[in-house]
Structure formats: C-alpha cells, structure tokens
Amino acid sequence: MSVNRVTTRTVPEGLDRARTPLRGRDAELASIEERLDALGRGEGGIVRLEGPAGIGRSRMLAEAAAAARGRGTRVYEGAADPDGQFVPLGPLLEAVLSGEEPLSGAQRLRDLATAPGRRFWLLQELGDRLREAARNGPLLVVLDDLQWCDDLTLLTFHTLAAGLSSHPILWLVAVRAGSVPSAVRTTLDRIRRAGAHELALGPLGDRAVARITEDVLGDPPGPDVLRLAHRAEGVPQLLVELLGSLREEVVTIDDGTVGLPAGPPAPRELPSVARRLDQLSDEARELVRTAAAVGGTVTVALLAELLGRSSAALITAVREALDADLLAESGDHLAFRHDLIREAVEAGLPLPVRQAAGPPPGRAPGDTAEADRLRAEAAELAATAPGPAAERSLKALELTAPHAPERPRIVAETIPLLWQTGRAAQARELGAAALAAGGLGPEDEAFLRLALARLAVQFDFSEAVRQARAGAELPGTSLAVRGRLLAMLAVGLSMSGEHAAAEQVAARAWETAARVGDRTAEATLTTVRSAVGFHRMDLAEAFRQAERSAALADALGVSTSLWLPEGLWHALLANTTGRTAEALALADEGIRIAGEQGRTAATRMWLMTRTRVLLETGRLSDARADAEAASPAAGDPGPGNLADVTLRYVMLRVALHTGDRRTAEAYAAEARRMRSDGAPVVRHFGTWMLALMADFEGRPDRAMAELDAVMTSPAADRPAYAGLIDPADAPALVRMALRAGRHDRAAQAVALAERRAVLNPGLPFLAATAAHARGLLDNDLGPLVSAVRLYEDCPRVLARASALEDAGRKLAATRKPEAVPYFEKALALYARAGVERDIARVRRRLRAAGVRRRPSPARLEGAWPELTPAETRVARLVARGLTNRQAAEHLSLSPHTVGTHLRRAFTKLDVSSRAELTRLVRHRDDGE
C-alpha cells in the first residue's frame, strides 16, 4: 500500500542545524577532539581545515566550538567574508572582542585598531591579552574562510600563533581548497612548517549520503531517491538543497521507504548557488549565466564572442567566477564546478534564453553527435573532476541506442568514473548487464573486462584476476588493450599474494607494453616489480621500483592509472619497513588530493592504508576513526578484500590492545570468512588474525595450530610471509610459539627476521625486530637491550614499548630495581597510545617489582593528570551514581563512547569497580 504525501521537512533554510546529526565526519571529528584533549592538557597548536565550497567546513568549526565549550574551554569565533577584506584585522577582532566572554581591554584594542600607525602596538596588546586569558584556562580561536582574510589578519594570525605556541591556545582555521590569494598561500605554508595539523574534507561516502537523505526526508530512501541524492557527489550543502527541491514534489512512502513515482524533479535554483551569484559583479554574473546557457565546457574565446567583448576584457570576471567556486579550469576550457551548479544557474535563466543558447531539449537515444560531445567532455574532466565526468558519461549512455556499436565502449568508459566517485555497485551492474547482453566483439569485451577488473581491485582480488585473465585470453584483440589486461592481471595476482605468477604475467605484459609504448601499463608493472622485490626481501629494490612507479603515475595523471593509485603500495611498503613518518606523509597527501578531486574510491583506499600506519605509531583512536570512516558500504561489490587486509585487521588489533572482547570477537568472525577467501594474502591475514585472537584468549596451542599451514610450507615466491604480516610480528610469534612449547616455530620466526635484517642493513627497524625476537628465543638480555636501543629513533610506538617491557621482564627476574625504568618507559608509551590491556599488564609487572603508581591526593590538588578531560567528566558522573546511558545523555554521547572512556579511566587509575572509582573521586575532589 502506498501513501502519498508532500514532504515539508526538506527546505534547507528550515533545517535545524543543531538537531541535524553530522554524518560521515567521524574521523575528522575524532582528530579535532584529540587536539582539544591535548589543549586540556596545556598543549596549544594549529589545526587547518580545508575543503571546497559546500563541503561542510563551517559546520565542522561549529561542532568543534561546541565540543570545546563542553570541555569548559573559552572559545573565540570569527569569520571573513569577500566584502570584508577592506577592514584590517576585522575577522580576528570579531573573534576576540565579541561573544559571551570577550578579551579584557576590549576598548583599548578597538582604539588601537582604528588608530593609524598603531598596528605594531595592536599586535603586542592583542598578544598580551591572549596570554593573560590563557593563564586562566585553555582557549580555542576559530577563524573561518581564511581565503578572504585581509593581509593584516593573516600576518597577525601566524605571528600570534608562533609567539604563543607555548601557551594553551588552539587555533582552528578553515580555508577553501584550491586556488587562494598568494598571501593566504604564504600563511598556509608558514603554519604547515610550524607543525599545523591538517584535515582535508572530501566528499561524503554512500552511507553518509543515505543517512542524510533519511534525516531530511524522515524515512529511508528508495533506489530512485538515492540516485537523485548521488547527483550531489557527496557535497553536503548541495545534497541538502537538492533534497529540498522535493518540497514541491509528491513522494511516496511504501513500506517505510521514500520513492519518487514521478521521477526526479526538474532542475531548480539552489540557495547556495543563488547567494554566490548575488555576490558577483554584474560582469562575472553575466559570464556565469552565459556559460550555463551554452552547457558543458566552454572556452573563454566563445564566451567573449557571445558577450561581444574581447577575451582580455573577461580576465577579471573569469577570475571572480573561479574564486566563487562556480567555475573550474579544465585544461584550456572552463567547466562548472558541479553539474548541479550549472543546472541551478541555468534554471534561473529565462526559458527563451535556455532554448536559444543551450542544446535542444528532449534529446532521444540515437543522438550520436550530442553523445560524442558528452564523451569528449567526460574525457577532458576525468583527470580533475571525475564526478562531472561521470554524469556526462552517463548522459552519453542515455543518448546511445541499446544496440549501437559504440555502446559497450561508453559503458567501459563510465565504469571507472562511477567507481572513482563512490558508485561501485552501479558500475558493476552496468558492466554485468553489458556482458550479459552478448553480441560483443573481442575488442569491446576486452575493454569491458578491463574496466571490471579495475573496479574489482578494491573489493575482490580474485574477481580482478578472473576478469583480467578472461579479457587477456580473448582472441583478436589489439596489442594495446591486451597489454593493459595483462598488466591488470599481474596487479591482481600480486595483490592476491601470488607473486611468482604475477612475475610471469608481468614479463609478458612488459613486452607488449614496450611494443605499443604504453607508459600507464609501465607504471602499473613497476609496482608489481616492487611487490615481488618486497616478498623476496630485497627492500632496496622494492623501494626503487615503488618510487619509480609513483613518479610515473604522477606524471601520467591518476585517471589513467590501472591500479588507483600506485602510491598506496609505496605508503604500505614504507610503513612495513619502519619508515613510518614517510608512510604517514604519503597517506596524508593522498587523502588530501583525492578529497580535493572528489575521488571517493581513492579517498577510502588511502584511509584504509592510513589505518595500518596509525596503528603502528600508537595512534589507536585515529586508526579506529579512519577505519570507521572507510568501512565498506552495504552495496559494495565483493567481500572488500582491501578492507580485509587493512581496516579489519587494524580493528581486531585495536580491540585486542584495548581489551574490547566483543569487538575482537566480531572481527575474528570476519577472519574466519577471510581464511576461506580465494586470495592467498587474504587467507594469510585471516589466519594471523585468528592466531592473535586465540593467543588473546589464552590458547597458544590453538594459535600455533592456526599458523601451522602457512609456516609448514611457506610459498617460495613469498618468503616474507611464513606466518607474519609485519616484521614487528616476529616477537609476538616467538612469544606464542614458546608459550605453546613450539620451539621449532619460534626458531623459524627468528631465522626469518634475522635473514630479513641481514639482507637489508640500511633499515634499523628490521634489525630491532630481529634482535627482539632473538632475545625472546634465547631468553637473553643482551639482544633485548639492543632492540630497545635500535627502536629509539623509530616511530613504531607499540613495537618499542613491547621491547622495553620484555627487557624489563628479563631484568625483573634477578635485578628488580633495574627493571623499573624499562617498565616505566613502556607504561608511558602504552598510556600515550591508550592501549588499556597493555597498560594493565605493565602495572602488574611494576607492582610485582615493588612499585605501585598512584598519585597522592596532596600532590594532585583536585586534578586528574592521568585522564583526558572526556574521561574525567565520565568518571565524575559515574561516581555520582549515573549509569552509562544516563551519563551518555548528560554528555550528548553514545553509551558505547561513555563505556570506552570509563574502561580507559579504570585502567589508568588502576581501579576495578564503580565503587572503587567512587571512593577515589570523593577522595580527590572532595578530600573525603
């Protein structure tokens, strides 16, 4: 039964932002909250938030300000605007002199701001006032739209941020991505060199889009509504405004699902686009409207001809339209930043103008000229704007008759564009339907299978191999497409863990690529060579090939890459060999670029990669946040093999380190599924995860039974495996084996670690893991102390803490006082990482050594230095008798988050019950 209704909750201006949940930004919020926690501990700094127009920068700033106020932090908020650049220092003065608690001496600051020649004294006075305010508690200074700030505001901001860096002041600034004035770019470069934390806001993923759609419409969206929502390409502002257009449409609710019986609404003006148009000069507004009337990409020369002016006379208007984020450069053409922006501008034109200047309405299948034009535009946009490119490619497909000879090739062009913009399920359905239709020539089928193989890389390694192999075996295909299929097959085999087969296929592919001069295939095959070198433990060669591959891919442009992007492997390789800072920098840059270009698939892949890096550096909360942000969507094709070997593995490790049994059991269930996957590497990860789980449960025999298959006969083409995922796993494996009485397996792990270190003398991390493993096997203090020393300059926090703990454990057997410093250093590292299970274990070792760490009430004077502000608030509420759910409601958090904070507080305070916590709170806070 269908019930018709007119939706009235979709008008953007009517949405209550305070009540509309923020969706899809968990990782970014977690990062900001981590900086706020550090601010609560007296650590200042700078956070730079970057993203294109409409991506939600201002909403993120508002959420951060609310979170800071909830912690008792004073907040100063200011924002620049395009018309305010002639008011020197306006945004910063607005921030510190308005609001509920302005800085002291406000009148003097205003007088100095308006007095000529007094800018130096204004800067000094402002610094003194902020310094004075910071003595009374931490401060958060928020500046929005830095790209519109005047030069004096920019100068004052980075001068004060540098001069007050030792004070508890956090500067949170937001700037539009892309082209900014040179003074703004200089300021951004300066704060980056000063160590600013950078967050790039990219398009929202499918799950966030679906949840926002349900928030706005009040019920879960059906497929037709989701197709409409996906036209916003993950831009929150456009999404909400697009859904707002439904306020005049009749929608149906059938079994609790919202549908569009009359099809998608006609294009309408959007409020944000109208506001940006209104802010333009008359000349720039006329130029943008003319471009919308023409449609598609357009040259400046054509606009000049239509407007009756010279191209040179349009320079200012073009720059204004670019700065307003309405238009974007695409080679020597201009294109609208987003199809919805073009449609919104076009909708505001008089109908006769649209009909006279734009393409004829009502194009029907068979209009090959228009389809060719759209394909050409899609090809031009693919490298820098895959979202608009995908929309043009889909429109070209709509205009192509079902049995037209060019249709399969258009489908093959559309699949990677849909994948890159987060619509993998739609891409797979499109390709499967084209193959099922039959009647394809060998060349067309080969192109389709190449596109489907590329699509499968992220989700199903075995499917990528199957599609690439089927395409490569087709008779009568051109050398060019066969070479790319062979390169894709080599990638799939390599990612699956079949490196000998990958090397054989790559040799054939190299020959073919060389004959046709295919540099794209060369970049991909160079990555395969790097992976083969890694698994043969020739890491110097692996790095040479990885760097060459990444350089080739960068030079070619990401849209042409067969494996998107090659840099992912470079980052994973750097992390696995202890070059963690390099890996993190590569991942951060990859996320930033992918976000700016609207590449949802690449952003998720980079986030998955970064989870591995963050885990090893001891940033577990950040790793968990990245994993949650990149977690597979319900409609993703395949099991998500890349997620298997990154975020699922990471989430299990995080759960084990924090003692979260329920979460660990959930990911152990995933590991059992992984163990039967078609890809050897996925099976291997699943096996290691199950071994870790069994060891966590106190079943070392079971752990070794899980590993027996991979350790009995490690594949000749991947000796780097042999039971291990990462070199730092060697000590863990030795411990497992010794506990299980399997000295042979422990010796095998040590031999492998030592061989890897000897073959790669330039990597001290590998020497550290080998010494650590050897010390455990021989129960010898010398190698353990050597491992501690070798780990000192390595950012692998958890590995270093483990070596310190093991050295302390060896010393404690005979020289307890000498063991204490090792345990204390390990405890400090574990505490920084928030690994509650490891913290509790080291505390027990310290107690056994005669040390009990509990600060005295007299020294604390009511403070809680062990806890973050969030943990302190939870502890105090629980001590008042509130349940987790009641505390969650009081703090506007989820019960799960409250439980996590409480569990960490128990571990850090060394208490084991609510009653014990209550007594401690009363003792400290009330002096009872």
N, C-alpha and C positions, 0 to 999 in steps of 0.2 A: 504494500500500500504506500503510495506517495502522498506527501502533504506539501502543498505549495506554500511558500511564504516569501515575503520580500525581506531580505536581510537588512537590518538597520544599524548593525554594530560595526560597519566597515568604513565609516567616514574617518579618514586619518585624523582630522582635527579633533574628533570626538574621542579618540582613544585615550584612556587614562594611562599615561606612561608609567606612573608609579605602580600601577596594578598589572601592567602587561609584563609577563616574565621576559627576562633577557634570555634569548635562545642562542645556542651554538657558539658561545664565547667562554666556555668553561676554562680552557687553557689560558686565555688572556687574563681572565679574572683571577685565576689562581696565581699567576705571575705577579699581578698587581698586589694581591693580598699578601704575598710573600714579602714584597717590598714594604708594605705597611707594617707587617710584623717586625721587619728589621728596623723600621722607623721607630716602632715602640721600644726597641732595644737601644735606641740612640744613634742608629745609623742613617745618615741622610743619603742623598743621591739624586739622580735624574732618571726619569722614565720618559721615553719618547714613544708616542703612539702615532702610527702612520697608516693612512688608508685613503682610498679615493672618496669622492663626494658620495654621500648617501650610505656609506658602509657602516655607520654607527659609531663614529669617533666620539661625538658629543654624548651619546648615551653611555658609552664606556666611562667617560670622565665623570658623569653624574653618578654612576654606580660606585666608582672609586671614591668619590667625595662622600657618599652616604656610608660606605664601609669605614672610611676614616673617622667620620663623626661617631659612628657606632663604637669605635675604639677609644673615644674621648679625645681625638686629635682635633686641633683647631684647623679649619680649612679656609683658605682664601681662593676665590674663583674669579677669573677674568677671561674675557674673550675679545679677540679682534674682529673687525668687520671691514669689508672693502672700502667703505666710506670713512673709516676712522683713522686712516693712515696719516692724516694731517694733524692728529692730536698726539704730540710727543708723549710717550710713556703712558698713553691712555689705558691700554689693557691691563698693565701691571698695577697702576694706581687704582683702577676699578677693583682689582682683586683685593688689595690690601687695605683700602680705605672704605669699602662698602661691606655689607653683610652684618651679621649679628655681633661680631667681635672685631672691629677694625683695629689696626695698629694704633698704638698710642702716638700722640703728637700728630694727629691727622691734619690739623690746620696748618702746622708748620710745613708739612710735606706738600700740601696743596699750594702754599705760598711760594715754596721753592720751585715747584713745577711750572708756575706761571711767570716767575721772575727771569728775565733774560740774563744769560751769563752765569746762572747758578746751578748748572747741571752737575758739576763735579760735587758740589755740596749736597745736592739732592741725592746723588748716588751714595755718598758717605752716610747721610742721615737715614736713608732707607735701609742700608746695611746694618746700622746700629740698632734701628727699631726691630728688625727681624731677629737680630742676635739676642736682643733683650727678650723678645717674645719666646724665642726657643729655649731660654733658660727656664721658663715656666712649664714647658711641655713640648712635645713634637708638633711640627707644623707641616701642613700639606698646601703647597701653592700650585694651583691649577691654571694653565693658560691654554685656551682653545684657539684653533685656527692661527697657528704661528705664521703661516704663509702670508697673512695680511698685517702682521705687526710692523710698526714703524721702526726705523733704524735705531732710535734711542731705546726702545723697549728691548730690541734684540741685544744691543750692547749691554744694557743693564742686567738683563736676564743671565747671560752667560758669565758676566763679571761677578754678580752676586752668587750664582751657583758655585763658581770656583772659589770665591773668597769665604763662603760659609760652608764649605764641604765637610768641615769637621763638626758641624752642628746638626742637631736632629731636624733637618729641613729636607723634605722630599719635594722635588719639582716634577710635576706631571704635565707634560706639554703634548699637544696634538697638532699634527700638521698634515695637510693634504698630500697624498702621494703624487709623484710625477714632477712636472716642471714647477719650480718655485723661483722667486727672485734670488739674485746672486747673494745678497746679504743674508737671506734666510739659509741658503745652502752653506754659506760660510759658518753660520751659527751652528747648524746641524753637524758639520764636520768637526767643529770645536768640541761640542758636547760628546760626540762619539769618541774622540780621542781622550776625553776626560772620564770615559768609562760608563757613559749612559747606557741604561738597559733599553733595548729597542723591541717594540712589539708592532708587528705588521698585521693589520686587519684585512683578511681576504674574504672572498665570497663565502656565504653560509653553505653548509652541506645540505644534502637532501633531507636528512632527518630534521634539522633545524627549520628548514623551509616548510616541511609538512606540519611541524608543531606550531609555527607562527600562523600558518593558514588556519589551523584548528582554533588557535587563540582568537583570531579575528572573526572567523565565521561561527564559532561556537560549537561546531561538530566536526568530526573527522572528514577530510576532503576525499572525494572520489577521484578516479584517474583523470577525468576531464578537468577538474578543478586543479589538480596537481600539475597537469600540463600547462595550464594557464599560469600557475604560480612559478613554474620553472622558467618562464619567459623573463622573469626578473633577474635570472642568473645569479641568485644568491645575494643580491644587494637589498638589505633590509628596507630601506626607505622606499625604493621602487616597488618592492613586494607588497608592503602595506598599502601603498597608494594604488597599486594595480588591483588588489583585493577590494579597495574602497570603491572601485568602479562598479562593483557588484551591487552597490546600494540601489541602483535603478534597474537591476535585473531580477527576474524571477528565478530562484534556485529551488531545487527540490531536496527534501530530506527523505531518503529511502533507507529504512533500517539503520537510521542514525548516521548516514553518510551523505554529505552535501554533493549535489550534482548540478550540472548546467544543461537542462533539457533543450535550451535554445542555442546552445553553442557558446563560444567565448564572446564577451562583449566587444562592441566596436571600439576602436581606439578613442581615447578621450584625453583631454588636457590633464596633466598631473600637477598637483600643487607645488611640489619642489621645483619642477621644470618651469612653471609659470613664475615662481619667485626669482629664479636665476635669470630668466628672460627680462623681467622687470628691472633687474639691477644693471643690465647692459645699457650702453649708449644706443641712441637711435640707429647709428650706422651698424653697430655689431648685431643688434636685434634684427635688422633688415637682412643682414648677411645670413644669419642662422635660419631665418624663415625661408629664405630663397633656397638654401641648401636642403631644407626639409621638403620643399616643393619638388626639387629635382629628384630626390631619393637616392639611396646608395652612396657610394663615394663620389667625390666631385673635386675637380681641380680649381685652384684659385683663378686660373685664366677663364674658366667657364663662368664662375661667379662674377668676375669682373665684366665679362661680356653681357651677362643677364642684367647686371646692375648699372650698366652704362658708365663704368669707371675703369681706371687703369688698375692693373694688379698691384702696383706700388701703393696706390691710394688705399688699398684694403689691408695693408700690413697691420695697422693698429686694431682694426675691427677683428681680424683673424686672431691676433694675439689675445684680445679680450674674450673671444669665444672659447679659445683653448684654456685660458686661465679660469673660466667659469665652469670648466669640465663638461661643456656641452658638446664640443667637437674634440677630435683627437687627430693627430697626424698619422697617416698610413702611407709610408713612402712619400711620393710627391703628390698624394691626394689628401683630402680631408674626409673624415667619416664621423658620424655621430658616435659619441662615447658608448651609446647603448641604443639598440633598436627601439626600446620603449621611449627613450628621449626623443628620437626622431618622430615616432608616431604621435607623441604628445604635442610636439611643436606643429606637426602637420595638421593635427586635429583642430588647432586654433586658427588655421587659415580659412579664408572664405572658400566655399565649395568650388566656385568657378576658377579660382586660382589653382586649387588642387587638380582640377580636371585639365586645366590648360598646361600647367608646367610639369605635372607628375606623370608617371606611366599610366596608361589607360587602365581603368578599374575592371575587375571581373575577369582577369586572365584565366584561361582554362587550360587543362592539360593539352599539350601539343604546342605550346608557345615556346618553341626552341630558342628563339632569339632572346627572350627575356630570361629563360633558364640559363643560357650561356653567359649572359651578363651577370647573373647572380653567382654563378660558379666562379667567374673571374674575380668578383669582389670577395668571395669567400677565400679564394686562394691568396689574395692580397692581404686580407685581415688575419689569416690563420696564425702568423708568427707573433702578432702583438695583441690581438683581440679575438681569441677563439670563440667567445660567446656570440658576438655578432656574426662571426664567420659561420658558426653552426646554424644560426637562424637563416642566413642566406642560402646555405646548402640545403636545408630542409625545404625552403620555399622553391628552390630549383627542382627538388624532387617532386613536389606537389604539381609543378608545371610540366612534368615529364610523363608521357603516357606509359601505362604499365608494361607494354611490350616494346617500348622504344629501345633501340640497340645501346644507347648511351646510359640507360638507367642503372645497370649494375655498377658502372664506373662511378656514377654520382653517389650511389649507396656506399661504395668503398671510400669515397672522399668524405662522406658525412660521418662515418663510424668513429674515426679518431677525434673529430671535433666534438662529438657528443660525449665521448669518453673523457676528453680533457676538461670539459665543463661539468662533470659530475653526473652525466646521464648514461651510465654504463648499461643499465638494464634496457633502456630504449635502444641503445646502439646494438646490443646483442640481438634483440628482437628484429631489428631492421636487417641485420646481416643474415640471421637464420631464415627469415622469410624470403630473402633474395635467393639463397641457396636452395630452399625448398621449392621455389617456383620452377626451377630447372631451366633447360634450354640455354644454358650459358656456354659461351665459347671458352677455351682454355685460358686465354689471357684475362678475361673478365672474372672467371672463377679464381684465378690466381690472385688478382688484386683484392677480391673479397676475402679470401682466406688470409692474406697478409694483414688486412685490417682487423680481422677477428683474432689473429694471433697476437697482434699488438694489444688489443683490448684485454685478452686473457692473461697477459703477463702479471698484472696486479692481483688477479683473483684465482687463477688456476694454472699452475706451471705446466701440468700435464696436458691441459687443453691447448695451451700455447704451442707445445711441441706437436700435438696432433694436427692442429690447423696448419702450422708451417710446413710440416712434413707432407701433408696431403697436397698443399699447393706446390711445393717444390717437385713433387713426383708427377705433376701434370705434364703430358707431352705437348709439344708445340708452343711453349711459352717463350717470351723474349728473354734474352740474357739478363736484361736489367731487372725484371721482376723476379726471375729465378734467383739471381744473386741476393736480392733483398730477402727473399723467403729463406734461403739458406742461412743468411746472417741471423734472421729471426729464429730459425731452428737452433742455431748454435747458442743464442741467448737463452732460449727456453731450456735447452739441455743443461747449460751451465747453471741457471737458477734452480733447476731441479736437483742439481748435485751430481749430474752425470758428466764429469769433466773430460774423461777420455773420449766419449762420444762427441762432446762439444768440440774438442780439439780437432777431431777428424772432419767433422762437418765444416768447421771454420776454415780448414785448409782448402776445401772445395770452394767455399764462399769467397775467400781471398782471391783465388784465381779468377773467378767470374767477375768480382767487383773491379779487379785490375783491368780486365778487358774492356769494361764499359766506363771506367773512370768514376765509379760511384763512391764519393767521399763519405756519404752518410753511412753506407754499409761498412766502410773502413773504420769509422768512429765506433760503431757497434762491435765490430770484430776485435778492435783493440781492447775493448772492455772484457771480452771473452778471454783474450790472451792474459790480461791482468788476473782474472779469476783463476785461470789454470796455474799461473805462477804462484798465486797465494796458496792454493791447495797442494802445491809441490814444495811449499815452504821457501820459495825464492822470493822474499818480500821486496828486495831491492828492485827486481824486475817487475814485480806486481805494481809497485808504486810508479815506476817509469811508464808502464803501459797505462795505468789509470790516469796519470796526469796528461799523457798524450791524448787519451780518449776524451777526457773532459775538455781539453783545449779544442779538439776537432769539433766536438758537439757544439761548443760555444760559438765557434766561428761559423758553423753552418746554420745555427738558429734552431731553437728547441722544437719547432713544429715539424722539422724534417726527421727528427730522431726516431730510430726504430725502437729504442728502449728509452722511455721518457722518465727522467733524464739520466744520462750516463754518470753524472756527478753523484748520484746516490751510492753507487758502488765505491767511488773514491772516499766518501764520508765513512761508510761502513768499514772499509779497509783501514783508514786512519784510526778509527776507534779501536778496532780489534788488535792493532799493533801498539797501542799505548799513546798514539798521537791524538789524544782526546780533544785538546783545545782546537786543533786543526779541524777535527771532525765536527765539532760544535759550530765553528765559524762557517764551514761549508753548509751545514744544515740550516743555520740561521739565514744565510744569504739565499739559499734555495727556497726557503719558505717565503722570504720577503719578495723575491722576484716572481714566484709562482702566484702569490697573492695579488701583486700589482697587475699581473696579466690576466687574472681571472681563471687560472688553471686549477680547478678544484681537484682533479685527479693527482696532479703533481704535488699540490699542497698536502694532500693526505699522505702521499708516499713519503714526502720529506718529513712530515710529522712522525710517521711510523719509524723512520730512520732515526730521528732525533730521540725517540723514546729510549733506544738502546744506549745512546751516548749519555743521556741524562742519568740513566740508571747507574752506569759505571762511575760517574762523577759524584754519586751520592745525593743527587737531587731527586729524591723519590717522588715528592709531591708534584714536581714539574713533569717527571716521566709519566706519572699516573694521569695528569691533566692532558698531556699530549695524546696519550693512548685513548682516553675517553673522547677527545675531540676528533681523532682519526678513526674511531671504531667503525667497522663495516656497517653499511646501511642494510635494511631488510631486503631491498630489491637488488642488491649486488649480485652479479653472476658469479657462480662458483663459490668455493668454501673460503676464499680470502687467504690464499697462501702467503702473500707478503705480510698480511696481518699475523699469520701464524708464527712467522719467524722473527717478528718484531714485537708488536704490541701485546700479543697474547703471552709470549714468552716473558716479556717485561712485567706484565701484570701478575703472573704467577710469582716471579722473583720478588716483586714488591710485597705481595701478600705473605710470602714466607718470611721475609725480613721483618715485617711488622706484626707477625703472629696472627694474621687475619685468616683463620682456618676456613671460614665459609667461602670467602673469595678464592682461596687457594684450591679448594675442592671443585669449585666451578671451572677453574681453568685447567685443573687436572682432567676433568671430563673432556674438555677440548683437546687436551694432549692425547687422550685415548683415541679420539677421532683422527688426530694427526698421524698417529702411529700406523694407520692403515691407508694413508694417502698414497697416491700414485707417484709422488715425487720423493726420491730418496732423502733430500735435505729436509723436507717437512717431517718425514718419518723419524729422522735423526733428532730433530728438535723435540718432537713429541716424546721420544724415548728418554732424552735427557731431562725433560720436564717431569716425567713420571718418576725418574730416579730421584730427583730433588724432592718431590713430594713424599716418596717412601722414606727418604732419609729424615725429612721433617717429622714424620710420624714415628720415628724411632725404629725403622725397619731397614737397617743397612743391607741385610741379606736380600730383601726384595729389591732394593735399589740396584745392587750388583746384578741380580737376575735380569732386570730390565736392560742393563747395559751389555750383557754378555754377547748378544748378537752382533753389535757394532764393534765390540772390542776383540771378538774372536778372530774375525777376518776383515779388518778394515780394508775398504776398496783401495786398490793400488793407485788409482788416479786421484785419490783424495786422502793422502796420509795425514793431513792436518786434522782430520776428524778423529777417528779412533776413540770415540766416546766423549769428545769435548766440543763445546760450542765456541768457547773463547779461551785464549791462553790462561786467563785468570781462573778458569775452571779446574786447572790441573791440581792445585792444592785441595780443592773441595773433593775431587775424585779420589785423591790419595786418602783423605780422611775417611770417606765412605768405605773404600776398599779395606783399610786397616781395621775399621770397626767390624767389618763383615768377615775378617780373617782371610781376606783375599790378597795376600802379599804380592802374588804374581801380577794382579791387575794394578796394584799401586806402583810396582816397579815399572810396568809398561807405561803408565802415565808419566812417570818421572823421566824415563828414557826419551819419550816423545818431546817433553818440554825442554829437556837439555839439548836434544838434536835441533830443535827449532831455534834455540838461543845461539848455538854454535854456528848455524848456517846464516844467522843474521846478527853479527856482532854490533851493529850500529844501533840496535834497539834495546836500551837498558830495561824496558818493561819486560821483555821476554826473558832476560837474564834474571830479573827479580822473580818472575813466576817459577822459573826452573829452580832457583835457589830455595824458594819457599817450599816447593814440592819435595825437593831433596831433603831438606831439614826435617820435614814431617816423616818421610820414609825412614830415615836413619835415626830419628829422634836425637838430632844433633843441633846444638845451639848455634854453632858457627854459621851454617848456611842460613838459619832463620834470621840472625842479626844482619847478615849480608843482604838478605832480601829486604829487611827494613830500610837499610841504607839505600839500596837501589830504587826503592819505591819513593824516596823522599821528594824527588823532582817530578813525580808522575801524578797527574790529577786524578788517578784512579783511587778515589777515597776508600771505597769498600775493600779493595784488594790490600791497600796499605794498612788499614785498620785490622784486617784479618792477620796479616803478618805480625803486627805489633802484639796482637792478642796471643798468637801461637808462641812468639818468643817469650812473652811474659809467662805463659803457661809452663814452658820448659824451665824457666828460672825459678818459678814458684815451688818446684819440687824440692829444691835444695837451698835456694837463696831468696826467700820471700821478699825481703826489703828491696832487692834489686829488681824484682818483678813489678813492683808497684808503678814506677814511671811508665813502663810499657803499657800496663793495663789502663793507666790514666789517659795516656795519649790515644789509645784505642777507643776508650769511652768517649773522649771529646769528639773524635771523628764520627763515631756512631751516633752521638747525640746530634751533631750537626746535620747528619743525614736523616734523622728521625726514624731509625730502624729499631723499634722497641724491643724486638726479640733479642737482638744482639746486645742492646744496652743492658737488658736484664741479665743476660749471661755474664757479661763482664762485671756487673755489680756483684754477682755471686762470687766471682773469682776474687774481687777486691776484698769482700768480706772474709773469704777463706784465708786471704793473706793478712787479715787483721785490720783492714781498713773499712770503715763504714762512712759513706759520703752522705751526710745530711746536714745542710747549713743550719747554724744555730739561730734561734729567734732573735737574739740580741743583734746579731750581725745583719740580719735581713731587714729589720725595722719595717716590717709590713710588706716588703717587696717579694716578688716571686721570680727570681732570676732564671730559674730552670725552665720556666714555661713561656710560651708565646702569649701575647695578650688574649688571643682567642681561647687558648687552653685555660688561662686564668679565669676568664669570665665563666666558662663552663664549669670549672672546678668550684667556684664560689656558689653558683646556682645549685649545683648538685648538693653541696654542703648545706644549703638552706632547705633541702628536702625535696627539690623538684625532680621529677622523672626525666628521662632523656627526651621524651616527647614534649613535656612541658617546657624544658629548657630550650628545645628547638623552636617552639612557638614564641617564647620570650625573645630569642635572638634572631628570629626570622631565618633559621637554618633548617636543614633537613635532619631528622633523627639520626640518620647514618653519619652525617658530619659531626653531630654532637658526640655520638658514640666513639668516633675516631679521635676527637680531641680528648675525650675522657680517658680512653685507653692510653694515649700518649702521656697524659698527666699522671696516671697511675705508675707508668714505667719510670718516668723522670723523677717522680717524688718517692719512688720505692715504697708504694703502698699497694695493698691488695684488696681493699674493700671500701665501700662508700663510708662505712662507719669510721675507718681509719683516716680516710680523706677528710671527713667532717671534723674529727679531732684536730688534725693538722691545721686546717683552715682556721678554726677557732683559736688555736694556739698562736698562729702567726698574726692573723688580722685583729683579733680581739684581746690578745695577751692572756687568754684563759689558761 
